[in-house]
Amino acid sequence: MSNRKVTYQHTIEYEVVNTSNLFHPSNWALLSTGKIEDARRFVVVDAGVEKHHAKAIRDYFAHHHVEAKIVAFPGGEENKTLDHYLALARELDSFPIHRRDEPIIAIGGGVLTDLVGFVAASYRRGVPYIKVPTTLMGYVDASIGIKTGFNFNGNKNRLGSFHAPQQVILDKAFLKTLPRRHILNGVCEIVKLAVIKDAPLFDLLEAHGAQSVNEHFQNEKGAVLLDRSITGMLEELEPNLFEEDLARKVDFGHTFSYGLETRHEAHLLHGEAVLLDILLSTLVARGRNLLTDNETRRIFRLTDSLGFELDASILDPGLLLASLTERTYHRNGLQRVPMPHGIGGCIFLNDIRADEIESAVEILQEWTTINHEII
């Protein structure tokens, strides 16, 4: 037989849907895809969410005569593991679902939706699923893309895949019960987008960010911030869903943070590591005249105004350099580090040096200990 080339194109299409009162019987959002007559649903719910909504969830499916197996998941980065992946896969395999018309439903934070997404991607080589983010981090970042996976061999998200959901269902009422720390955790991803690609979003954060945090984004301006952030994230993701182009603006804040999260997983949230990375990168950018002194001060003042409490003592230049090296492998041999070029602009660097990292660490550590007055 002569050589033959196989070509196949597959359209990726999914909806990001805003709703409210998700578990009210009259709301069909959870059942708007897939069969609903004589139907089953495998539902994975964050254990914290289940405490608040267990009865409403069970009543919802019972009202619609859908047989649901509801599995509580502990959440948290420490549970994003092979063991938990296998445990969920076993639970699913004991409750067989149709391969195409009974989507798995994942209700929880980014850790849960990432892990359940990989279960969906690998079970029977791919079954449909729906994501319902219940944290701000999941709402504006983790849930609206198509990456799935879990941590492995001491590395974040080392095993995973690209697997698009059928739907992402957004109900900001879930944010009401989040601890303030977890609200701020998600805000870090909004700050990321504002600094690297959206100056008007940065202005909105300066004007309304603190109040929106205090009101858990239930206010009018908070809704505007959420919508603009999601739109901006999707603008970056949609043309590059499978990351064929490894120079990605949305990787801002995700170079040095990788090492910080890996070493300090027990007490450092993802967004907190990202924010430390953002501020370090801001200082590197200022050192290269990519940001003015005033723009640099605006970024640091915004951090203050939003109420972040940063622990810069954990910053180790050697660890940060090692993280940069690891990300260089991930980005196929080049650093491809997104850096702000003015607020709202972006440039990619491939030649960040160890001495630049050391200088940025020294300045940031001084700033966090000397009344935030040296920037």
DOPALUM-240378 format. One record per residue (C-alpha): x, y, z; residue in three letters; residue number from 0. Coordinates in Angstrom, 2 decimals. Layout:
residues N
px:py:pz:residuo:num
X:Y:Z:ALA:NUM
...
***
This chain:
residues 375
px:py:pz:residuo:num
0.00:0.00:0.00:MET:0
1.28:3.48:-0.79:SER:1
1.64:6.12:1.90:ASN:2
-1.64:7.72:2.88:ARG:3
-2.25:10.89:4.83:LYS:4
-5.28:11.02:7.12:VAL:5
-6.90:14.42:7.73:THR:6
-9.87:15.10:9.97:TYR:7
-11.25:18.35:11.28:GLN:8
-13.31:18.55:14.44:HIS:9
-15.27:21.65:15.43:THR:10
-15.05:22.65:19.08:ILE:11
-18.20:24.35:20.29:GLU:12
-19.48:24.96:23.78:TYR:13
-21.63:27.53:25.54:GLU:14
-20.81:29.75:28.49:VAL:15
-24.21:30.40:30.04:VAL:16
-25.22:32.91:32.71:ASN:17
-28.08:31.90:34.97:THR:18
-29.47:32.34:38.48:SER:19
-31.22:30.05:40.96:ASN:20
-29.54:27.12:39.28:LEU:21
-31.21:24.44:41.42:PHE:22
-34.73:25.84:41.21:HIS:23
-36.98:23.24:39.55:PRO:24
-38.02:25.72:36.85:SER:25
-34.41:26.29:35.77:ASN:26
-33.52:23.82:33.01:TRP:27
-29.88:24.88:32.62:ALA:28
-28.42:21.69:34.16:LEU:29
-30.59:19.54:31.91:LEU:30
-30.48:21.65:28.74:SER:31
-28.10:19.19:27.06:THR:32
-28.50:15.43:26.87:GLY:33
-31.52:13.21:27.26:LYS:34
-34.00:13.84:30.08:ILE:35
-36.42:10.94:29.69:GLU:36
-35.35:7.82:31.62:ASP:37
-32.07:9.66:32.10:ALA:38
-29.16:9.41:34.51:ARG:39
-26.54:11.93:35.58:ARG:40
-23.22:11.38:37.35:PHE:41
-22.75:14.51:39.46:VAL:42
-19.55:15.42:41.31:VAL:43
-20.01:18.20:43.87:VAL:44
-17.46:20.00:46.01:ASP:45
-17.96:18.87:49.61:ALA:46
-18.30:22.47:50.79:GLY:47
-20.96:23.20:48.17:VAL:48
-22.79:20.03:49.11:GLU:49
-23.12:21.27:52.69:LYS:50
-25.07:24.29:51.48:HIS:51
-26.96:22.77:48.54:HIS:52
-27.22:18.97:48.97:ALA:53
-31.00:18.92:49.43:LYS:54
-31.63:21.40:46.62:ALA:55
-29.50:19.36:44.23:ILE:56
-31.20:16.08:45.07:ARG:57
-34.65:17.66:44.93:ASP:58
-33.83:19.19:41.55:TYR:59
-33.04:15.88:39.87:PHE:60
-35.89:14.10:41.65:ALA:61
-38.33:16.76:40.42:HIS:62
-37.23:16.11:36.83:HIS:63
-37.27:12.31:37.31:HIS:64
-33.57:12.03:36.54:VAL:65
-31.63:9.36:38.40:GLU:66
-28.56:11.09:39.78:ALA:67
-25.55:9.65:41.54:LYS:68
-24.11:12.51:43.58:ILE:69
-20.50:12.15:44.70:VAL:70
-18.95:14.61:47.14:ALA:71
-15.35:15.62:46.38:PHE:72
-13.09:17.19:49.04:PRO:73
-11.64:19.91:46.78:GLY:74
-8.31:21.64:47.38:GLY:75
-5.08:21.43:45.40:GLU:76
-3.80:18.57:47.58:GLU:77
-6.63:16.38:46.24:ASN:78
-5.88:16.95:42.57:LYS:79
-4.20:13.56:42.36:THR:80
-4.10:10.27:40.51:LEU:81
-5.71:8.52:43.50:ASP:82
-8.72:10.84:43.42:HIS:83
-8.94:10.54:39.64:TYR:84
-9.09:6.75:39.97:LEU:85
-11.63:6.95:42.80:ALA:86
-13.95:9.07:40.66:LEU:87
-13.44:6.78:37.67:ALA:88
-14.45:3.78:39.80:ARG:89
-17.55:5.59:41.06:GLU:90
-18.50:6.43:37.47:LEU:91
-17.88:2.91:36.23:ASP:92
-20.27:1.57:38.87:SER:93
-23.00:3.90:37.59:PHE:94
-22.95:3.44:33.81:PRO:95
-24.09:6.38:31.71:ILE:96
-24.80:6.66:28.02:HIS:97
-21.68:7.58:26.13:ARG:98
-23.13:10.60:24.31:ARG:99
-26.36:11.87:25.87:ASP:100
-25.94:11.70:29.66:GLU:101
-23.24:14.28:30.46:PRO:102
-21.24:14.20:33.67:ILE:103
-21.85:17.31:35.79:ILE:104
-19.00:18.91:37.76:ALA:105
-20.03:21.44:40.42:ILE:106
-17.14:23.03:42.28:GLY:107
-13.89:24.93:42.04:GLY:108
-11.13:24.72:39.47:GLY:109
-9.48:21.67:41.05:VAL:110
-12.74:19.73:40.83:LEU:111
-13.64:20.81:37.28:THR:112
-10.11:20.06:36.06:ASP:113
-10.12:16.59:37.59:LEU:114
-13.67:15.67:36.57:VAL:115
-12.91:17.01:33.11:GLY:116
-10.06:14.52:32.78:PHE:117
-12.31:11.71:34.00:VAL:118
-14.74:12.71:31.23:ALA:119
-11.93:12.97:28.68:ALA:120
-10.58:9.50:29.41:SER:121
-13.67:7.47:30.30:TYR:122
-14.64:5.46:27.21:ARG:123
-12.17:7.74:25.38:ARG:124
-14.35:10.74:25.98:GLY:125
-17.83:11.46:27.29:VAL:126
-19.60:14.84:27.51:PRO:127
-19.56:16.92:30.66:TYR:128
-20.84:20.20:32.07:ILE:129
-18.90:22.54:34.35:LYS:130
-20.50:24.63:37.07:VAL:131
-17.83:26.74:38.78:PRO:132
-18.56:27.68:42.39:THR:133
-15.39:29.66:43.16:THR:134
-14.30:32.97:41.68:LEU:135
-11.13:31.32:40.40:MET:136
-13.20:28.76:38.54:GLY:137
-15.70:31.38:37.41:TYR:138
-13.24:33.67:35.61:VAL:139
-10.43:31.28:34.74:ASP:140
-10.26:27.53:35.34:ALA:141
-13.69:26.48:34.14:SER:142
-14.10:28.46:30.93:ILE:143
-11.30:26.78:28.94:GLY:144
-10.86:23.20:27.79:ILE:145
-7.82:22.06:29.77:LYS:146
-8.25:19.14:32.17:THR:147
-5.85:17.21:34.35:GLY:148
-4.29:16.56:37.73:PHE:149
-0.99:16.93:39.53:ASN:150
1.56:14.14:39.20:PHE:151
5.08:13.33:40.35:ASN:152
5.40:16.61:42.26:GLY:153
4.33:18.70:39.25:ASN:154
1.15:20.68:38.69:LYS:155
-1.17:19.47:35.94:ASN:156
1.48:17.14:34.56:ARG:157
-1.11:14.64:33.35:LEU:158
-4.12:15.93:31.47:GLY:159
-5.76:16.62:28.16:SER:160
-7.78:19.12:26.19:PHE:161
-11.46:18.19:26.41:HIS:162
-14.16:20.78:25.82:ALA:163
-17.27:20.76:27.97:PRO:164
-20.73:20.91:26.46:GLN:165
-21.51:23.87:28.66:GLN:166
-20.08:26.10:31.35:VAL:167
-22.91:27.32:33.58:ILE:168
-22.24:30.48:35.59:LEU:169
-24.31:31.44:38.63:ASP:170
-22.58:34.15:40.67:LYS:171
-24.79:33.40:43.67:ALA:172
-22.29:30.66:44.56:PHE:173
-19.76:33.40:45.33:LEU:174
-21.85:34.69:48.24:LYS:175
-20.64:32.01:50.65:THR:176
-16.96:32.01:49.67:LEU:177
-14.44:33.04:52.33:PRO:178
-12.84:36.40:51.56:ARG:179
-9.48:34.72:50.93:ARG:180
-11.01:32.67:48.12:HIS:181
-12.67:35.74:46.63:ILE:182
-9.25:37.41:46.53:LEU:183
-7.76:34.23:45.11:ASN:184
-9.94:34.62:42.03:GLY:185
-9.39:38.38:41.83:VAL:186
-5.73:37.68:41.09:CYS:187
-6.73:36.28:37.70:GLU:188
-8.77:39.41:37.00:ILE:189
-5.76:41.56:37.89:VAL:190
-3.68:39.42:35.52:LYS:191
-5.95:40.15:32.58:LEU:192
-6.16:43.84:33.42:ALA:193
-2.40:44.33:33.57:VAL:194
-1.50:42.31:30.49:ILE:195
-4.32:43.06:28.06:LYS:196
-7.11:45.36:29.27:ASP:197
-6.35:48.86:30.57:ALA:198
-10.08:49.77:30.92:PRO:199
-10.52:46.70:33.14:LEU:200
-7.61:47.95:35.23:PHE:201
-9.40:51.31:35.59:ASP:202
-12.57:49.50:36.68:LEU:203
-10.64:47.55:39.30:LEU:204
-9.14:50.76:40.67:GLU:205
-12.58:52.35:40.88:ALA:206
-14.79:49.44:41.96:HIS:207
-12.59:46.45:42.80:GLY:208
-12.48:46.87:46.58:ALA:209
-16.25:47.29:46.88:GLN:210
-16.85:44.32:44.59:SER:211
-14.59:42.17:46.75:VAL:212
-16.42:43.30:49.88:ASN:213
-19.78:42.45:48.28:GLU:214
-18.56:39.16:46.78:HIS:215
-19.29:40.51:43.28:PHE:216
-23.03:40.56:43.89:GLN:217
-23.21:44.30:43.10:ASN:218
-23.74:45.88:39.68:GLU:219
-20.12:46.90:39.16:LYS:220
-18.98:43.49:40.31:GLY:221
-21.09:41.91:37.58:ALA:222
-19.46:44.23:35.04:VAL:223
-16.00:43.17:36.24:LEU:224
-16.92:39.50:35.99:LEU:225
-18.39:39.81:32.50:ASP:226
-15.46:41.82:31.17:ARG:227
-12.96:39.37:32.67:SER:228
-14.69:36.33:31.17:ILE:229
-14.99:38.03:27.79:THR:230
-11.31:38.92:27.86:GLY:231
-10.30:35.41:28.84:MET:232
-12.37:33.87:26.06:LEU:233
-10.91:36.33:23.53:GLU:234
-7.49:34.92:24.34:GLU:235
-8.51:31.26:24.56:LEU:236
-10.81:30.84:21.57:GLU:237
-8.24:31.34:18.75:PRO:238
-5.74:29.09:20.53:ASN:239
-7.75:26.48:22.44:LEU:240
-5.16:23.73:21.97:PHE:241
-2.20:26.03:22.65:GLU:242
-0.61:25.58:19.24:GLU:243
0.86:29.03:19.84:ASP:244
2.82:28.83:23.09:LEU:245
3.22:32.61:23.44:ALA:246
0.05:33.26:25.46:ARG:247
-0.86:36.48:27.23:LYS:248
-2.90:34.51:29.76:VAL:249
0.31:32.86:30.97:ASP:250
1.19:36.17:32.63:PHE:251
1.70:35.40:36.31:GLY:252
2.14:31.69:35.58:HIS:253
5.92:31.39:35.19:THR:254
7.45:31.88:38.63:PHE:255
4.20:30.91:40.37:SER:256
4.62:27.34:39.16:TYR:257
7.57:26.72:41.49:GLY:258
5.95:28.59:44.37:LEU:259
2.81:26.47:44.21:GLU:260
4.76:23.24:43.93:THR:261
6.87:23.98:47.02:ARG:262
4.21:25.70:49.15:HIS:263
1.08:23.81:48.11:GLU:264
-0.04:23.29:51.70:ALA:265
-0.62:26.97:52.45:HIS:266
-0.41:28.98:49.20:LEU:267
-3.45:29.30:46.94:LEU:268
-3.06:29.41:43.17:HIS:269
-4.07:33.06:42.89:GLY:270
-1.75:34.09:45.69:GLU:271
1.19:32.53:43.85:ALA:272
0.03:34.20:40.62:VAL:273
-0.10:37.61:42.30:LEU:274
3.44:37.25:43.64:LEU:275
4.48:36.36:40.08:ASP:276
2.62:39.39:38.70:ILE:277
4.42:41.74:41.07:LEU:278
7.81:40.16:40.41:LEU:279
7.18:40.41:36.67:SER:280
6.09:44.03:37.09:THR:281
9.43:44.83:38.70:LEU:282
11.35:43.02:35.96:VAL:283
9.33:44.98:33.40:ALA:284
10.09:48.26:35.14:ARG:285
13.77:47.36:35.14:GLY:286
13.60:47.00:31.37:ARG:287
11.67:50.27:30.93:ASN:288
8.56:48.41:29.79:LEU:289
6.61:50.12:32.60:LEU:290
7.00:53.64:33.90:THR:291
7.45:54.31:37.60:ASP:292
3.87:55.62:37.74:ASN:293
2.45:52.51:36.04:GLU:294
4.41:50.35:38.45:THR:295
3.03:52.29:41.42:ARG:296
-0.52:51.91:40.08:ARG:297
-0.16:48.14:39.98:ILE:298
1.18:47.99:43.52:PHE:299
-1.45:50.45:44.81:ARG:300
-4.20:48.34:43.27:LEU:301
-2.82:45.34:45.13:THR:302
-3.01:47.32:48.36:ASP:303
-6.51:48.64:47.70:SER:304
-7.94:45.19:47.06:LEU:305
-6.72:43.99:50.45:GLY:306
-4.18:41.33:49.58:PHE:307
-1.86:40.13:52.33:GLU:308
1.33:38.89:50.69:LEU:309
4.08:36.76:52.18:ASP:310
7.14:37.64:50.13:ALA:311
9.41:35.84:52.58:SER:312
8.77:32.60:50.69:ILE:313
10.42:34.00:47.55:LEU:314
13.64:32.14:46.79:ASP:315
15.49:33.35:43.67:PRO:316
16.90:29.87:43.07:GLY:317
13.43:28.33:43.13:LEU:318
12.08:31.04:40.83:LEU:319
14.90:30.50:38.34:LEU:320
14.23:26.75:38.41:ALA:321
10.56:27.45:37.78:SER:322
11.47:29.61:34.79:LEU:323
13.63:26.77:33.46:THR:324
10.79:24.26:33.86:GLU:325
8.37:26.57:32.07:ARG:326
10.91:26.88:29.25:THR:327
10.57:23.13:28.68:TYR:328
6.79:23.49:28.84:HIS:329
6.97:26.28:26.24:ARG:330
9.08:24.19:23.88:ASN:331
12.55:25.61:24.51:GLY:332
11.89:29.35:24.83:LEU:333
10.98:31.30:27.96:GLN:334
8.04:33.04:26.23:ARG:335
7.35:35.00:29.42:VAL:336
4.52:37.53:28.94:PRO:337
5.44:40.91:30.38:MET:338
3.41:44.11:30.65:PRO:339
4.38:46.78:28.13:HIS:340
2.48:49.62:29.68:GLY:341
-0.71:48.72:31.54:ILE:342
-2.84:46.73:29.12:GLY:343
0.00:45.90:26.73:GLY:344
2.10:42.76:26.36:CYS:345
5.52:41.73:25.14:ILE:346
7.19:38.31:25.38:PHE:347
10.69:37.93:26.81:LEU:348
13.08:35.06:26.17:ASN:349
16.16:36.34:28.00:ASP:350
15.22:36.93:31.65:ILE:351
18.37:36.65:33.77:ARG:352
19.01:35.39:37.30:ALA:353
20.16:38.82:38.48:ASP:354
16.86:40.38:37.35:GLU:355
14.95:37.83:39.41:ILE:356
17.16:38.45:42.45:GLU:357
16.68:42.21:42.20:SER:358
12.91:41.89:41.87:ALA:359
12.74:39.57:44.90:VAL:360
14.77:42.00:47.01:GLU:361
12.53:44.96:46.11:ILE:362
9.31:43.03:46.66:LEU:363
10.44:41.71:50.03:GLN:364
11.36:45.24:51.12:GLU:365
8.00:46.57:49.90:TRP:366
6.06:44.03:51.96:THR:367
8.02:44.83:55.13:THR:368
8.59:48.62:54.95:ILE:369
5.07:50.05:54.89:ASN:370
4.63:49.57:51.13:HIS:371
6.41:52.85:50.39:GLU:372
9.47:52.06:48.27:ILE:373
7.89:51.49:44.86:ILE:374
***
